[in-house]
Amino acid sequence: MTALIPHPYLPGMAEAWLAEQRRDREAGRIHTYAITRVTDAVLVGAIDLRIGAGGSDSFGYWVGRPYWGRGYATAALRALIALAFTYLDVEELQARHLVRNPASGQVMAKCGLRLLHREIRDHRGAPDEFYVRGITREAWERVVAAD
């Protein structure tokens, strides 16, 4: 269900991905964070913030299947949005999810992202339907105030 993670995921791809994340962070382009369980620091996924995405996806995340439905993605996304709007010069965030992945849409909706539009994009070499969701700094402040 991820748009950017290759499938199948071959040996050596994780190491190459980690090296790429390090280069992107040093260049100030993408900040990637591990999503871990609080109780034992087990890695359950990852989330990233793309600085200056310019109308493209501002963030992305994945959570391993054994950890789906436990709130990890929602907690990580709320923290990432708070980071972007509180400490960085970000006014709006946007992201896409596959229409056939409503769970990702629910995560975004729980974090205050509203549906902006639907689009057809390439996904793994074939056209697929995506929802584009977004949130502004002002809308995030309303979400936080309502908590």
N, C-alpha and C positions, 0 to 999 in steps of 0.2 A: 504493500500500500504506500510505500515511500516513493516520492518522485525522483529523488537524486541518488539513492543508494543503488549501486549496480546489483543485478541478479542474473546469474548466480554470483555469490560473493566468494571469489577464489582466494586461495592462499596468497599471502603477501599484500592483499588489498587493504587490510587493516593498518599495517605498518605504513603503507604509502599514504593512507588517509590521515594518519596521525602526523606525519611529516608535513603534509599540505596544511593541516590546521595550524601547526606551529608557524609556518611561513606566513599564512594569512593573518594570524594574530600579531606577529612581529610587524607586519605591514599596516596594521590597524584596519584591515578590511572585514574580518570575521572573528568573532569571539565565541569559541565553542566551550561548552561546559558539560561536565558529566552530570547525569542524573543518578543519584545513589539513594539507597535506603538509609534512613537515619539510624536504624538499629545496629547495622553491621557494615555499612559503607559498600554493600554489594552494588556493582554497576548495573543499572536497570535501563539506561538509555543515554541520550545526548540531546542537547539543544544548542542552537547557535543564533547569534545576533549578527546581522550583516549591516555594517555601517555604510550609510550612503547608498542604499540599494537602488534609489532612483526609480521608483515605480515598480520595482520587482519585489520578490519576496524579501521581507525584512527579517524573517526568522524561519527556522525549520526545526523539527524535533522528531525523534523516534523513541519508542519504548519497546523493549523486548516482549514478545508475546506472553511469556509467563507472568508478566507484570501488568498486563492490560487491565483496565477497569478498577484500578486501585488508587487513582488520583495523582499518580506521579507526574503525568504530563501537565495536568492542570496546575499543580503546585509549581512546577518548573516554569511554565509559561507565565504565571502570575509574577514570579520573581524576575523573569527576564523583562517583562513589560515595565515593572516598577523600576528596574535598573535603567532601562532606556529613557523613560520619561523623567526620572528623578535626577539622574547623574549625567546624562548625555544630552546633547543638543538635538533631540529627536522630537518631531512634532506629530508624526503619524507612522504607524506600522501597518504593513499588509502582509498577507500570506495566502497561499492557495492550498486546497486539499481536494483530493479526488471526490467527485460526487458519490461514488460508490464506497467512500470511507466516512460514513456519518459520524463515527466516534471522534475523528479528528475535528470535525465541524462542531461537535458538542463541546470539546475542550475549548476551542476558540470562543464559542458563544458564552460559555461559563466565565470566560475572562473578559467579556465585554466587546468582543469583535463582532461587528455587524456584517451581514451579507451585502457585498457591493455589487457583484454581478457573477454571471456564469460564463465560462469560456471553454473553447476546445483548444487543447494543446497537445503536443507530442508527449507521449509517455511510453518509454521503452520501445520506441520505434513505430508506434501506432497512435492515431488520434484518440484522445480520451477527454472526458468532461471534468472540469474543475470548477469549484466555487472559489471566488476571491473574497476574502474577508478583510476588514480593516478596523482600526481604532485610532482616534486622535488623542493627543495629550488631554484635551478638555474632557472628552468622553471617559478616559481612564480616571480622571479626578472624580467624576461622578460615581464611577464604579467603586472606588475606594471609599468615598464618603458614605455610600449606601451600606458598606460592610459593618 
